[in-house]
Amino acid sequence: MRTIVWVALVGLFASALLAAQARAAEAPAAAVTATIGAAEQCSANGQAGMRECLQQQLSSSAAALNQAEVKAAAAIGTWDENAKYIKLAKAKLQASNAAFQKFAVAQCAFAASLGGGAAGNALEIRRLACSADLNTQRAAQLNRDIDTLPQR
Amino acid sequence: MADTPKSGFEKWQEGLKNSSGDASWDVYDCDIQTAVNEYNRHLSSTPGYSTLDWQMIKAMLWVESGAAHSEWRVKPMQIGVEGDPGMSSLLARDEGGEIILPPGLVGRMSSGTIRTNPAHNIRAGIGYLLMRMASFDHQSVREPGSRVEEVKVKPGDSLDRIASKNGSTLEIVRELNPGANVLRIDQVIKVQKGSVKKVVTGWRSITTNTIAQRYNGGGDPNYARKLDYALSLVKNGRNALCAQ
């Protein structure tokens, strides 16, 4: 009798573990889908219109990122923490902002290059969509990072 | 229950369905047909060439710009826009465009006219599409109109040297003299003028998927679906009557 109960418990634990693993595997994919969407949104246009749409998406995503960076710096400034750590976090944020800009340029040049010998707006569409998506993801990440920072 | 928001593709599809009935969407029909006929005539003798369907090009114009966009009146095929590598590649003398472009078009079309003249923009777009669909290789080509001549082997000659001295290539001389493995002085060798040239050796099939891959390069994730839809409207819609 005890053996049967033990086997049932092991079975339940294994099912729960598998379900949790499945959820964990799905979660990053869902997060990525939610943030990668500039090309899909702008696909409501022909290629000429899509390029213009993505240029607008890039402008608005850059503005959102700038706002997130300012907001993060402000939140760090009023963080309920020793001045030494506040100073360190501000310096790290600045370094991270600069590194991200550099990375985004290189990454999106790479993304565009994967269009190969494509014609017309294709390569620029790839570059713009990549840049807009990276800005959006970075802004969301910054907002998440400072969201739980205790304030004075 | 709230309606599911329309996807980008569905919005585009709806826009095209509602607007493409207007005659302005057919304004380039005759230009497209003339241009496609020029290319079909020019390339029909290349190995594996299948006649290009002009309606596929019309569908491409609808996907690239569309009559509702201002670019329709200037660069309907969108080749030659800022950042486009296609136009310079087509006009370069060594990337295959020189083979694909019909001879009558080569002198008339330039980067300036491709960017300003819709008829040239369409022709350049078709040319670049075909360039992207062709397979090229370097092969020995005999000079058209040249005769097969005979020369005698001299001391120190090799087939390579004989070919070079007579404006030919080793491959052509080998083809003309299949038994000439070891050369003897005064042996007669056939030669014909020729050179190594870039040639079309085959074609990828031209489908909405291959156009999305080779011409659009995955820029628009819905490019193939858009082409499929535009092509279905073009095939079922009205086309302008053109003088042949």
Interface residues (C-beta under 8 A of the other chain):
Chain A: A39 E40 Q41 C42 S43 A44 N45 G46 Q47 A48 G49 M50 R51 L114 G115 G116 G117 A118 A119 G120 N121 A122 L123 E124 I125 R126
Chain B: S7 G8 F9 K11 W12 G15 W62 V63 E64 S65 G66 A68 H69 E71 K75 M77 Q78 I79 V81 E82 G83 D84 P85 G86 M87 S89 G125 Y128 L129 R132 R214 Y215 N216 G217 G218 G219 D220 P221 N222 Y223 K226
